[in-house]
């Protein structure tokens, strides 16, 4: 079957958190489908077939088992081997439409079976070119009519007597994606309840030997004060650490909500199967070292029995809710209750974050070490924190992304409610770099991840230490309104260091206004220098420093204050007194305050402040500056509207897909099409190209030059071409500035001689006018999806690596960011009095590329370099596209990993 069900089944969650298997119907399912209908009540049969007709039911079961093809698809929802739902479509005579039918087993209604099947069927139908579902229902069948209307798709109804005809448009717009996300979130939360709010826990593999992982987890659950029932599973003990022990999961008095496994890898699949048969719905596997066979057996058991799985190879999970107090980890100590959620892949990073937050006094709401991440992912954690009613600060450390596009949509929603901080792990990408084109080379792992983080509003740090430094500020202080920082110091050198750190972090040190200067001079000691930095001198007293800070934090021209203090022996107040001046009144302060104490041993601390507040204190100025810069970027992101997507005029996606398919028919393995196909594809999206002509002989080249150069004999360019040639300049396959027949002939002969046996012809173009050479491109990242690259082009592309990237689809704000982000941006906006380039045309180009990236799945790469930008317009001077057979994949389809 085409689409996501082409090679294997998909497991997904129903509304109540139950796991079902969604797969294509096979001929062997005939008996099961007959039973599905035979076991329906007469009333449900009447609703399905408009009459109580066993013959109609039998014919429907037989029809569903007919071989699948673009005109007929049938999907089944299977629960532990039993089919509980069926959805199918049959193409109509009217092109692009198909008749839809849905059936759900008695006793399985109101669980979202039909909705889930229709979502998956709609995805397969889109891949087959179906744009409309048509469905008939009895007008009294409120349940199925509600199913159609609640899909999130555009539905129109026409009632004719007792029947209602529904027309369902399959456009995957934002309203539909929001509806799918909401259903997914409901199902996900229901499935995670036994994992993070278990009423009973069993530890399998808890041994008698002190120091074993299982015993450590059992001890943590006891000493944390877990409020539910606790069991151990060990065939050689009746009790461990005062906890009753049973020989197997099946021997427990009742199925626990959560099973924690700390056995050798060889025993893990057996434990998972036993737990599933007993009715367990959540499992944490601490064990490491599973081989591929064991790993697949573990996952199969969890999927078959509907078990949500954390791990394997993980540290465990914890929920500090006072009503639960569950610590199922083997970390050194118990996490302090609080409001910071932690999700990590690495157990070591998890320990570092737990210990770091404990030193800061920041409590944890929920902790999960995801380990090898077979099932529960960062996306699951985000949705849990979004809805747990406790978490207000989220910390993630992910080494990989299972579904970045779904993660991005979830993160954009969650970061509107709470800060989401992460460590940008795996920034080097030597193994992933594939320099097949300039655009592909530009799409490094770092650039792609940065695009995800920026667009989703995620605060990305470069180390665990930096993450903790930023978390301290987010936890303790209000967000700054902007980037304007005042530096206050009692030692000039410390002030210089702080000022440098702020500017290097992207913050601004504005000149203080005259009224503020006067206010500060009135409260500071003689000799104070009231610039920015404000040097309050070594003689400043506690009250004087406090008054200074009160005025700075209240002033509308200051968004944040960095206080750099050095203890001296000559001040009217020293050491703790000056610190007390900083911490005495944060509740009344408008702007955040960050303290820097160069003598401090810890990189960051939280100091108690007045009215229960806290002030972050840093050992280094750059740490305070980085944290404030992260906070200022969050302020700016929150202030931005979501942005709007634009559909450019004059585009023809169906024709572009047809052109790509036609080329791939003759090149089934894909590759780099020639100039004609590239030009045709760009033309389908209205992308402006320089005039050109194709020449396979010397005489053809001369005639083309005469035609393109015009009557005045304008200068032309010759570019050699052969299949697979990407970087013409690097191969010295371009001859520029050719005037007249003799020069054209000489250039052609030179290219033919040097590339004999390779060259199939030349592209002839008029010599371009002067302008700014840019790069614009597309890379279809297998993990992150389509990425749009923009930056400095021409031969300097790889030398300066001046580029930015955003994930498609682009909004108008994304396009603006792309244009403004590269270092060459001032050239585009009119640096040094020059006229700006055609910015409207540049925006149009990026919107057209975004549409092309989304709508032409055959397009693996597009490399437009150079794109000549002038005040009069834009022209693509050279373009290379790479086409590959499409692999249909719906990134927003609900499924488990």
N, C-alpha and C positions, 0 to 999 in steps of 0.2 A: 504494500500500500504506500502511496505517496505521502510525504510529510513526516511527522514525528513518529508515526507508527510503522514506518517502512520495514524496520529490521527487528524490532523487539517491542514488547509491551511497555507501557508507562504506568508507574504507580502514582496515585494521587490521593488526596484526602477528601472525604466527604465532610459535610457541614459539622458533624459531631466528632470529627477527628479520626474516624475510621479510615483505614487504608484499603483502597480497592485497586484492582488491576484493570486498566483500560487497554483493550487490544482489538485488533481486527477480528471480525467473525470469520470462522473457518467452516468448511463443510462438515467437519466432525462435530460441530456444535448443534447439529440439527435436533438430536434428541433432547438436549438441554433446553433449546428454545421452544420445542413443543411442550415441555414441562412448564416452562415459564408462563405460557399462555393457558395451559390446562389447569394450572393452579390459581388462576385469576378468578375473582368472584364474578358472577354474572353482571354485576353493575360496572365493574372495571372493564370487562370485555365490551359492554355496551358503549362505554365512554371511548374505548380505543377504536372499535369497528362500527360504531353507530348502530349496532344491533348485537344481540347475544348470538354469535355465529361461530361455533367451533370450526366450521370449514374455513371461514376467513382467517381464523387464528392459525390453523395448520398451514394454509397457503402463505401467510405472512412469515411463518417460521422457515418454511422452505425457501422463500424468496430471499430472506436475509442471508442465507448460506450460499447464494450464488457467487461466483468469483467476483472479486472487487476489480474495479477499473474506474477511469475518470467519470463514467456515468453512473456508477453505483458504489457506494461505500456503506459498510455496516460496522458499527463498533459495539462491543459488549463491555459492561462493567462486571467484574468478577470478584466475588468475595470468598476467599478461601476455597477456590475451585468451583464455586457455584455462580452461574450467571444471574445477576439481580437486575440488570437493566440492558436495554437495547436502543440504539439510535441509528437511523439509516437515512440516506437520501438517494433519490433517483433523478437523474437529469431530465428536464423537460425539453420539449421541442424548441421552446424559446431559449435562445442562447444565453448562457450565464445564470440560469435559474434551475432549481431542483426542488422536488417534493420531499418534505421532511416528515418522518414518523418517529415517535418515541414511545417506549413501553417500559414500565417499571414494575417489578414483582410486588405482589401484595405483601404488606408488612415492611416494605422498604421505602415508602413514601415519606416526604418531609425530611429527607436526609441529604438532598441535593444530588441524587443519582442522575436524574434526567438533565439537570443543568450542567453538570460536569461532562456528561456525554455529548451534549449539544455544543459545548465549548470546543471539545476536541474534534467533533465532526466538522464544525465551522472552520477550524484551522486547516483540516485536510481539504475541505471544499475550496478554500481560498487558493491553496496550492494547485488545485485542478481548474482554476479559472471560474469557479462558481461565485457569483456576487449576490444572489438572492436565494433564500429558502422560502418555499411556499408550504403552508401547513393548514389543514382543515381540522376543525374541532367543533364538537357540539357546543352551542352557545352556553349551555348550562355547566360545561366542564371548566369551572373556575380555576381548578388546579393547574391544568395544562396552559390555559390562557395566561395565568399569572407567571408560569414558567417562562413563556415567551416574552412577556412584557418586562420581566425582571432581569433579562439577560444583559441589559445595557446596550443592546443593538436597537436600531430604529425599526419599530414595528408599526405597520398600518393594518387596520382591521376593516373587513367588509362583511356585514351580517346579511345573510340571505335565509330567512325562515329560521329553522332550528340550528343552522350551521353558521360558523364564523370562519371566514377565510383570512389567514394572517400572512402578511408579506414581511419577511425579515431581511433587512439589508445587512450584509456581512462586513461592512466597513469596520476596520479595527481602529476606531478613533479613540480620543482620550476618554470620552465618557464610558466606552466599553471597557477600556483598560482599567479605569477606576472601579468599575463594577466587578471585574474579575479579581482585582487586588483585594477588594473588600470581602468577597467570598473566600479568597485564599487566606486572608488574615483570620477570619472567623474559624475556618477549619484548622489552621495552624495553631491558633491559641488553644483550641479544644484538645488537640493532640499533644500539646506540651504540658497540660495540666498535671498528668501523673509524673512528669519528669521534674518539674520545678515546684509542685505543690503536692507531693505524695503524702498519703495518709499512712503508708507503710513502706518500709524499705528492707530488702534482704541483701546481705553481702555474701556473695559466693566466692569462696577461696580465702576466707579469713582463717588463718592458721594459728597454731599454738605458739609458733616461733616468734619471739619479739623481733620487731624490725621488718616483718613482711608487709607488703603493700596492703593486702586485704585486712590484716589486723589493724594497721594504722587507720584505715578508713573506718572500720568498725569502732575504734576508740574515739575518733573524731565525732562520729554520729552520737556516741554516748555522751561525751564531755561537752558537746555543743548544746546538749539539752533537747535533742530532737523530740518533738511532742507527739509523734505518731508511734506506731508499733514497729519494733526493730527485731530482725531475725538474722542469724548467721546460718550459712549452709556449709557444713563440713561433715563428711560421713564418719569422722573419727572423734567427734566430740559432741557431748550433750549440751554444753554451754561454753561460751567464750566471752571473757570479760564481763560476765554476768548476763550475757545475752543468750536466750535459748537458741540452740543449734539443731538443725535437721539435716538428714543425710542427702537430700536433694530438693530442688525447687518444688517438685511434684509432691513432696511430703509435707510442705508447709501447711498450716491449718487453713489458709486461704491465699489466693493469688495476691502477692504484694503489688502495689502500684509501680514501684521502681525496684529493679534488680541491678546491683553494682557487681561487676565481674572482675575478679583479680586472680584468675586461674592461668596456668600455662596456655600458650596460644593453641595448642592441639585440642584443648578441652572447650574452647570458646564456642565453636559451632554447636556442639552438643548441648551446652548450657542454654544457648539462645533458642534452639528448637524446643527444649524442655520447658523453658519459660513461656514461649509462645503457646504451646499446647495447654499450659496451665492457665492462660488468660492474662499474662503480664503485658502491659502496654508501653513500658518505658525501660530503657536499659542504658547503663553507662559501662563501657568496656575499657578498663584501665590497661588491660594486657596489651603487650606490644609483640612484634615479630611474627604476625600472621603471614603465611605464604599466600599466593594468589588463590589457591583452592580453598583454604580456610576462610579467607576474606569473602569470597563469593558465597560460601555456605552460610557465613554469618549474615550477610546482607539478604540472602534469599529467605532465611528464617525470619528475619525482622520484617521484610516486606510481606511475606505470606501471612504472618500472624498479626500484622498491624502494630509493630513495636517501633516507637521512635528511639533512635540510637544516637548517643554521644560517644565519639571515639571511633575506633579503638586507639590505643597508645595515647592516653590522655591523663590529666591530673585529677579529674572529677568535676563535680558540680556542687554549688552551695546556694542556699537561699536563707538570708539572715532575718527574714520576717519574724518578729517576736512570737507570732502565733505558730511558727513552724520550727525555726532554729535548726535547719538542716545543713550540716557540713559533711558532704560525702566526698571529701578530698583527702589527699595525704600531704598537704602543705604543712609547713612547720607549725603554724598557729591558726587559730580561728579568725576569719575576717570579722572586723567590727561592723555592726549593723549600721546601715546608712543608705545613701541614695545614688551611689555610683554603680552602674552595671559594667561588668568586665566580661569580654568574650575574646579568647585567644586560641590559636592553634597550638602554639608551643607551650608545654607545661613550664619550662624554664622562664619564659616571659611572663606567664601567669603568676608564678611565685614572685618574680621581681615586681610586678604591679601590685600584688597583694601586700608585699612588704613595704613598698614605697608609699602606698596609700595609708597603711597603718602608721608609718612614721609621721605622715602629715596629719593624721587624725581624721582622714576622710573615710567614712564608712561605706560598705558595699551592700547593694541590694541583692543582686544575683551575680553569681560567678559561674562561668562554664569554660572548661578547657576542652576544645573541640577535637584536638588530636588530629587523626588522619581524616576526619570530617567525611565519613561515609554517608551521613544523613543530615543531622542537625548542623546548620550553617550559620554564618553571620547574618543572613537575611532573617532566619528564624529568631535570632537573638534580638535584632532590631524590633521586630514585631512584638516580641514579648515585653521588652522594655517600654515600648510605646503604650502598652495597655496594662502594665502591672500596677499602675497607680502609685508607684514609689520612686522609680528611677527618674532622675533629672539630669544625669551626666553619664554618657556612654563612652566606654573605652574599648576599642577593637584592635586586635593585632591579627591580621589575616595574611597568610603567605600565598593564598590562591583564592580565586573567585570562581564559584561554580556557575553562576548566572549573573554576570555583572550588570546587564541591562535591567533585570528585575531588581537587583540590589540597588541600582541607581535610583529607580523610581521609589522604592521603599525608603532609601536614605533621604531623598529630597523631602519626603513627607515627615520623617522622624526629626530631621535637623531643624525643621520649623518649630519643634516643641522643645528640643534639648540639644546641647552641644554634643557632637559626635567626634571624638578624637581617635586618631589611628596612627600607627607607625607605618610609614611607607617602606615596608620591607621588600627586599628583592629589587632594589632600584637598578642594579646592573643587569644588562640583558645581552651579554656577549653570545649566550646560547640561542637567543631568540632573534637576534638581528639577521635579517635576510635582505641584503642590499640588492634586491632585484630591480629596484627603481629608486629614484631620489625620495619619492613619497614613502615607500616601504622602509627605506633606511631611516627616514625621519621618524617613523612610528615606533620608536623605542619603547620598551616596557615602561620606563619612567614617564615618558611623555603621555602615554596612553593612560596610565594610572592617575597622573596629575589631572588629566582632562576629566576623568571620573570624579576625583575628589573635588575639583573646583566646581563642576556643574551640580554636584549633589550637596554642596555646602559642608563637606567634611573637612575638619581640621587635621591636616596631615603633617606629622612631625618626622624628624629624621632619626630619632632614637627614643628608647624608653625613658631616658632621663629628660629629654625635651618634652615628651608627652606628660610626664609627671609635673614638670614646671608649668606647663600650660594648664593642666588640670587644677593645680593649686589656685591659679588666678581665676579660672572659670568658676570654681567652687566658692571662692571667698569674696570676689569683688563684682560690682556691676560691669556690664560691657561698656567700653568707651564709646562715646557718640561718634568719634572720628579718629583721626591719626595724629592730632596735635598734642605734643607732649611737652610738659615743663619738667626740667631737671633741677632738682634742689640738692645742694651738697654743702658740707662743712669743710671740704678740702678740694681745692681747685683741680688737682690731678684726677681725683675720683669723678668729678663732674665732667671732665673732658672724656674720660673713658665711657661714662654713661651716655654722653651726647653722641659720641662716635657709634656706640652700639645701637642707639635708637635710629640714627640715620641709615646705618647699614641694614637694619631690619625693615626699612621702608616706612618708618615713622617720620614725622616732621617736627622740628623745633622752631615754632614761630617766634617772632619778636613779640615781646609782651606789650600790651597797650599802655598808653601813658597813665590812664587812671589806675590800672593794676600796679604799675611801677610805683606810683605814689602811695598806694595802700601798703605795699610791701615795705617800702622805705620807712613808713611810719611805725612799723612793728618790729623791724629788724635792728640789730646793733649797728653802731657806727662802723663804717668800713665795709658793710655788705655791698656786693656788686649785684645789682638787680638787672641782669640781662637774662639770657637763657642759654646756658645754665644760670640759676640763681645761687650765688656763693654767699651763704649766710655767715661765713667765717667760723673759725674754730672757737670763737667766744660766744656763740649763740647759746641762749638758755632754752630750757624746755618750753616755757610759755611762748617765747618768741618764735621758735620753730613751729609750734602748734598753730599759732596765729597765722603764720606764713602759709602753712598747708591749708588751713581753713579758707583763706582767701583764694588760693590757686584752684582748689577743687570746686569752689563755688562759681568761678568765673566762666562765662560762656565761650571765652576764647581758648580755653584749655580743656582737652578731652581726657587727659590722664597725667599723672604725676609720678615720676621716678625719683625717689629719695636715696641718694648715695651718701652713707654716713661712714666716717672713720673715727674710731675712739681716740681722743687726745687727753692730755693731762693738763691742758690750759683752759679748757672751756668752763663757763659758768655751770654747765651741766654736761656730764660725760656718760658714755656707755648706755646703761639701761634708761637713764633719764631721757636721752634724745630718742631712743626707740619708743619710750612711752609717749612722747609728743606725736609720733607717727600713728600709734595705735589707739589714741584716746577717743577718737570720734568718727569712725568710718560710717556709722549709721546716718550721720547728717551730711555726709559728703556726696556731692553729685557725681564726681568722677572717680574712677578707680585709682588706687595708690599701690605702687610696688616699691618695696624697700630693698636696697642693696647694701649688704655689709660684707666688705671684702675679707674680713677676718673670720667669717662664718665657715664652719667645717662642712656642714651639709649643703648640697647644691640648692635646696629649697626647703623652707620651713613655713609653717603657718603659725603666726603669733596671735595669741588671744587679744581681742580688741574690745572696745567699749560696746555695751549693749549686746553682748553675745556674738559680735562679729569677729572677723579674722583678717589679718594682713599677710600677704605672702612676702617672705623675706628670702632674697637670693644671694648666693655667694659671688656671682659674677654679673656685671651689667648686661652682657649680651643675653643671658638667660631671662632676665626681667624684660628686656626689649623684645625678644622673640615671643614671649608669652603675651605681651601687650599687642604685638603685631597680629598674632593669631586671633586675639579677641576683637581687634579692630576689623579684621577681614570678616569675621562672623557678623559683626554689626552691619557691614556693607552688604553681605549676602542676604541677611534678613530684610534689609530695606529694599532689595530689588524685587520688582514684580516678577512673576513666573516667566514672562516673555511669551511671544506668540510665534507660531509657525506660519510661514508664508509659502503659498503655492505660486511659483512664478507663472506668468502667462506664456503661452506658446510652447509648452512642452508636450511631448507625445510618448509617455512611458510604454504603452503597448507596442508601438513601433520600435522603440529601443530594445525591448525584450525580444521582439521578432528578429531584429537585425543580429542580436547576440546569438540567438538560437540558430539562425541560419549559418553563421560563421562556425559555431561549435559543431554543427552537423558534419562539416568537412574537417574539423579538427577536434575530435572527441576528447582528447586529453587536455584541451585548452592551450593557451599560449598568448602571444602578442600579435594581434591582428595588424595588417598593413595600414598604410595611410588612409586608403579609401574607407575602410570599415571604421577606423577611429574617427574620421571626419563625419561620417554618417551618424555615429552614435552621439557625438557632441552636438551635431545639428538637431537631434531629437530633443535636446534640452536647451536649445537656443544659446549655446555657448559661442561667443564670437571668435572666429579663427582668421588668421591671416590668409589671404588668397594664395593658392598653391596649384601646382600642376605636376603630374607624374610623367617622368621621361625614362624610357628604357634604352634610348640610343643617344649618341652625341647630337645628331640632327634634331631629335625631339627636344633635347635640352635647349638648343639654340632657339628653336621656334617658341618654346615656352618662355624663355627669357625675353624674347622680343615682345611677346604678348603681355607678360606681367610687368615688364619694365616700362611699357607705354611708348608713345611716339617719341619721347625725348630721350629714349635709351637709358632709362633709369637703372640703377645698380640692383643686382639680384644676389641670391644665396643659393648654393647647391648643397644638399644634404644626402649623403649616401644612405641606402637602405638595404637591409637584408633581414630575413626572419630572425627574431631573437635579439636584434640590435636594440639596446636601450640607451646607453650613454654615448651619444654621438660625439660629443666634445672630447671625452676621454679617449675615444678611438681615433681622434683627429679625422673624423669623417664628415666635417663641415668645411666648406669654402665660402668665405664672406667677401662682400664688397666687389663683386664682379661686374665689370662694365664692358659691354661690347661683345661681339661674336668671338673674337680671338681669345679673350679671357675665359669665356664660358667653355669653349672647346678645350682649352688647356686644363681647366679645372676638372672637367669631366674625365679627360684622359688620365689625369693624375689619380682620381678616385678609382677609376676602373683598373688601373695598373696596380695600385696598392691593395685593393680588395678583390683581386681577381679570384673567381671561384666562389665568392661570397655575395657580392653586390648584385641585386636584382634590378636596380634602377636608382634614380635620384628624385628627390623632391625639390622643385624649383619654387622659390618664393621671392617677392620683392624685398629688398633690404629695408629693415624696419627703421623707423625714426628713433630718435633718442628718447629714453624714458627710464622708469624704474623697473628693473627686472624682478619678478616675483615668482614664487612657487605656490601652486595650489594642487592638492591631490586628495585621493581617496585610498584608504587601505581597509579592506574587510578583515578585521582581526577576528580570528576564530573564536576567541574568548569574549572580547569586549564588543564585537559587532563593528559596524561601519564607523570609521574615524576620518574626520576632515582635517587635512594638514594645510597650513598657510604660513608663508614667511618669505625671506629673501631668496631670490632665485638666481638663475644664470649659473655661470661657472663657479660662483662663490657659495653655492648652496651647501656643500659639505664642508667647506673651509670654515665658514662662520657659524653654521648650524643655528641660524637665527630663525626660529620657527615656533609656532604654537599649534595646538590641536584641540579639537572638541569632538565629542561623540555625537553622531547623528541620531535623531533628527535635530537640526539646528533651529533655535529660536532667533528672533531678531537680536536679542541680547547676546546670545552666543556668537553671532556673526560680528557684532560690534567688538566683543572681546577678542575674537580672532584677529581682527584688523589692528586693534590697539595694542596687543600683547607683544609682538616682536620688537626687537630693538630698532628695527628699521622704520617703525611706525611714524616717527616725525617726518620722514621723507614723504610719506603718503599724505600727511595732513598739511604739508606746506612749510617745511623748515627753512629758516633763514630768508624769509620773504618770498620764497618760490610759491607758485600756484599749487594747490592740492591736486592730487590725481582725481580721476572720476570715482569718487567714493560710492555714489549710488550704483554705478556699474560694478564696482568691486563687491558690494553687498549682494547684488543680483547674482554674480558669478558664484558666490559661496552658497547662496540659497539653491541655485540650480545644481551644484555639485551635491548638496545634501539630499535633494530629491532623487538624483541619479543613484546615489549610494543606497538609498532605501528601496527604490523601485526596480532596480535592475540587479537581481540576485546573482546573475552571471558575472558581474563586474567585480573582479578580485582586487584590482588596483587601477588607479588613474594617476598619471603623472603629467601635469601641465606645467612645463618648465622650458623656457621662461614664458611668463605672462607679462606682456609689456603694458605698464600702466602709465598713462599720460593724463593731463587735464582734459584732453578731448575724448578719452575712452580707453577701453581695454581690448587687447588682442592676444589670443593664445598663439604664440609663435611655434611651439612644438608640443605635441601631445603623444603620449604612449599609454595604451590601455592593455590590461591583461584580463582575459576572460577565462573562466573555469566553469565546468558543468556545475549547476547550482545544487546545493545540498539543502533541501527545504528544512528550515528550523524556525519554529515560532518561539522566540525568547520569553514571551509573556504567557505561554500555555502553563496551566497549573499542573505541576508534577513534583514528585519527590526527586531528590538528587539521584 
